[in-house]
Amino acid sequence: MQPNPLYRIGDAEVRDLLRRAPWMLLVSHPASGPVASPSPVLLDESAPEGELALLTHLGRADARLHGLLEPGPHEMLVVAQGAHGYVSPSWYVGDDAGQVPTWNFEMASMRCDVEVLDADANMRTLAQLVAHFERAYAPERGVRLDIDDEGNRGMAMGTIGLRLTVRDVDAKSKMSQNKSPETRASVLEHLDASNPPLAERMRAAGA
């Protein structure tokens, strides 16, 4: 992404984005050509202090396309997309009137070293993913993944667990920071009606 200090976000904001937007895109470039796969991704909250790491999995067929079944080392680009949406210049007022349309968004792209997990670590990762999303979406009657169940272990053989150590982050939150307070208020008024999640993120960003 084009760098702009006005939109840059720091480590704490990046981690917040990753927790809010766990459906990420995993991109690699094996010899056969570029490959992209969406997958649920969690922050590795047990990572050493100062290290940013992610936990996820791919189906074995996807992992093969990414070249992950071949001897390493491997690298991936992981993209997290938060709230986003179109901003019409008809919402601009004062000196901002007459400018071009734009898109407000929050995004992090991360270059990661890939560790392919063994079968036991993969099971633990799958159980962690299930537990996380069950707590979020089915807190009353959520299920758990029994890692000792032979049927579950058999199905898990069709997946590949991954731990991704982030080596470089390019992240920004573009939320009309370059517009006047009056224009930002107008944009928020329109987004409250058409795109409430983006309006919420604009307010959180102080825009």
C-alpha positions, 0 to 999 in steps of 0.5 A: 500500500502507498505509505502515508503517515497520516493513516499509519497505525501502530502495533496495538491498533494492528493487533486490535484489527486482527482480533476484529477481522479474523477472516484473512487472505493467505497469499503465496507465490510457489513455482507454479504461480500465485495462490490465495486462500481465505482462512480464519486466523487467530493471534497467537496470544502466547507468543513471546513479548514483542513477537507478532504471530498468527495461528491458522490452518488450510485444507491439505489440498490448499496447502499443496497448492501453496507448496507447503507440503514441500520442504521449506522455508516458506513465506506468505503474505497475510491480508486482514481487511477491516471495515471499509466502504465508498465515500461520495464526494457529494458528502463533502462540504466547504473547501472539501467540496468538489473533490473526487470519490474515495474509499475509507478502509482499514487493512494490514498486510503482513509478510510472514515466515511459515511454520507447518505444524505437526499433527498434535500441534495442528489438533490443538490449533483446530481446537483453539479456533473452534473454541474461539469462534464458538464463544463468539457466535454460540456462547450458550450452546457452543461445541468443543473439538475433542482432540482425543477423539479418533474421528476428529483426529482422522478428519484433522488429517485433511488439514495443515496447521500453520503458525505464521511469524510476522516479519513485516507489517504494512497497515493503515486506517484511512478514515477521512483524517485528511478532511475538515471536521465539518466534512468528517461530520457529514461523512459520518452522518451518511455512513450512519445510515448506509454503513454503520460499521465503517462509521463506528470505526471512523469514530474510534479513529477519532475521525 
